[in-house]
Amino acid sequence: MLKIRLQRIGRKNDPAFRVVLTDSKNAAKSGKFKEILGSYNLKNGEVVFKADRISHWISNGAQVSDTVHNFLVHQKIVSGKKKNVLSKKTPTKARKELKKA
């Protein structure tokens, strides 16, 4: 199964990410990917996507990771709601409010 996800690049304490199309069995750091679909620079907050290629691969059945899905929703490339990407071990704000009520 093909997956669109983030791959970390950059030096220590200088994070930057690539948005890549890869097989889901490949490790994120393996460097084996089929196509680079964009980039995300954490320090600058700069997000660049190839919208036409991403929509092409999604229409061909590629799955999108939750974090990349949230970026695509924010950029209005994909319609839908954002997904919760926080750890399931730590309760989210909504869960805390439900427990208090």
Backbone hydrogen bonds in HBPLUS format (Angstrom, degrees):
<---DONOR---> <-ACCEPTOR-->    atom                        ^
c    i                          cat <-CA-CA->   ^        H-A-AA   ^      H-
h    n   atom  resd res      DA  || num        DHA   H-A  angle D-A-AA Bond
n    s   type  num  typ     dist DA aas  dist angle  dist       angle   num
A0024-SER N   A0001-MET O   2.86 MM  23  5.74 159.0  1.90 173.3 177.1     1
A0063-GLN N   A0002-LEU O   2.98 MM  61  6.28 166.6  2.00 149.2 145.2     2
A0003-LYS N   A0022-THR O   2.73 MM  19  5.45 161.1  1.76 166.0 172.8     3
A0022-THR N   A0003-LYS O   2.93 MM  19  5.45 166.6  1.95 156.3 159.7     4
A0004-ILE N   A0063-GLN O   2.74 MM  59  6.16 152.9  1.81 158.2 167.8     5
A0065-SER N   A0004-ILE O   3.01 MM  61  6.21 161.8  2.04 172.9 166.9     6
A0005-ARG N   A0020-VAL O   3.02 MM  15  5.67 154.9  2.09 158.3 163.0     7
A0020-VAL N   A0005-ARG O   2.89 MM  15  5.67 163.6  1.92 171.6 168.1     8
A0007-GLN N   A0018-ARG O   2.76 MM  11  5.06 145.2  1.88 146.2 154.5     9
A0018-ARG N   A0007-GLN O   2.79 MM  11  5.06 160.6  1.83 144.9 150.8    10
A0009-ILE N   A0016-ALA O   2.72 MM   7  5.30 178.4  1.73 153.2 152.6    11
A0016-ALA N   A0009-ILE O   3.18 MM   7  5.30 140.3  2.35 159.8 150.3    12
A0014-ASP N   A0011-ARG O   3.20 MM   3  5.19 153.5  2.27 123.3 119.8    13
A0017-PHE N   A0040-TYR O   2.79 MM  23  5.03 162.1  1.82 152.1 157.4    14
A0040-TYR N   A0017-PHE O   2.80 MM  23  5.03 156.1  1.86 147.9 146.8    15
A0019-VAL N   A0038-GLY O   2.92 MM  19  4.82 171.4  1.92 119.6 119.3    16
A0037-LEU N   A0019-VAL O   2.64 MM  18  5.27 159.6  1.68 158.6 163.8    17
A0021-LEU N   A0035-GLU O   2.91 MM  14  5.29 157.7  1.96 158.0 163.4    18
A0034-LYS N   A0021-LEU O   2.75 MM  13  5.57 157.0  1.81 160.7 168.7    19
A0026-ASN N   A0023-ASP O   3.10 MM   3  5.63 151.1  2.18 115.0 122.5    20
A0030-SER N   A0027-ALA O   3.24 MM   3  5.21 161.3  2.28 103.3 108.9    21
A0050-LYS N   A0037-LEU O   2.89 MM  13  5.46 151.8  1.97 163.6 155.8    22
A0039-SER N   A0048-VAL O   2.77 MM   9  5.26 152.6  1.85 147.2 155.6    23
A0048-VAL N   A0039-SER O   2.90 MM   9  5.26 175.1  1.90 156.5 157.9    24
A0041-ASN N   A0046-GLU O   2.84 MM   5  5.11 163.6  1.87 153.3 157.9    25
A0045-GLY N   A0041-ASN O   2.86 MM   4  5.63 132.0  2.09 142.0 156.1    26
A0046-GLU N   A0041-ASN O   3.18 MM   5  5.11 126.0  2.49 140.3 145.5    27
A0054-ILE N   A0050-LYS O   3.00 MM   4  6.23 159.9  2.05 158.2 164.8    28
A0055-SER N   A0051-ALA O   2.99 MM   4  6.11 167.4  2.01 150.6 153.8    29
A0056-HIS N   A0052-ASP O   3.01 MM   4  6.12 144.9  2.14 136.1 146.3    30
A0057-TRP N   A0053-ARG O   2.99 MM   4  6.24 162.9  2.02 150.7 153.4    31
A0058-ILE N   A0054-ILE O   2.94 MM   4  6.14 157.5  1.99 151.8 158.5    32
A0059-SER N   A0055-SER O   3.01 MM   4  6.08 154.4  2.08 140.1 146.8    33
A0060-ASN N   A0056-HIS O   3.09 MM   4  6.36 129.4  2.36 135.9 149.6    34
A0062-ALA N   A0057-TRP O   2.97 MM   5  5.52 164.4  1.99 149.4 145.9    35
A0061-GLY N   A0058-ILE O   3.09 MM   3  5.20 161.9  2.12 106.4 110.0    36
A0069-HIS N   A0065-SER O   2.86 MM   4  6.02 152.5  1.94 150.5 159.4    37
A0070-ASN N   A0066-ASP O   3.02 MM   4  6.31 152.3  2.10 146.3 152.6    38
A0071-PHE N   A0067-THR O   3.11 MM   4  6.48 152.0  2.19 145.3 152.6    39
A0072-LEU N   A0068-VAL O   2.91 MM   4  6.18 158.6  1.95 152.4 158.1    40
A0073-VAL N   A0069-HIS O   2.91 MM   4  6.17 151.2  1.99 149.9 157.7    41
A0074-HIS N   A0070-ASN O   3.02 MM   4  6.16 157.6  2.07 143.4 149.6    42
A0075-GLN N   A0071-PHE O   2.93 MM   4  6.17 149.3  2.02 147.6 156.0    43
A0077-ILE N   A0072-LEU O   2.92 MM   5  5.17 154.0  1.98 157.2 158.6    44
A0078-VAL N   A0072-LEU O   3.37 MM   6  5.48 163.1  2.40 114.0 114.7    45
A0076-LYS N   A0073-VAL O   3.10 MM   3  4.90 151.8  2.19  97.3 105.8    46
A0096-LYS N   A0092-THR O   3.11 MM   4  6.41 155.1  2.17 149.7 156.7    47
A0097-GLU N   A0093-LYS O   3.01 MM   4  6.27 157.6  2.06 150.7 156.2    48
A0098-LEU N   A0094-ALA O   3.00 MM   4  6.24 149.7  2.09 144.8 153.1    49
A0099-LYS N   A0095-ARG O   3.01 MM   4  6.23 151.1  2.10 145.1 152.4    50
A0100-LYS N   A0096-LYS O   3.09 MM   4  6.35 148.1  2.20 144.5 152.8    51
A0101-ALA N   A0097-GLU O   3.19 MM   4  6.35 148.7  2.29 142.2 149.5    52
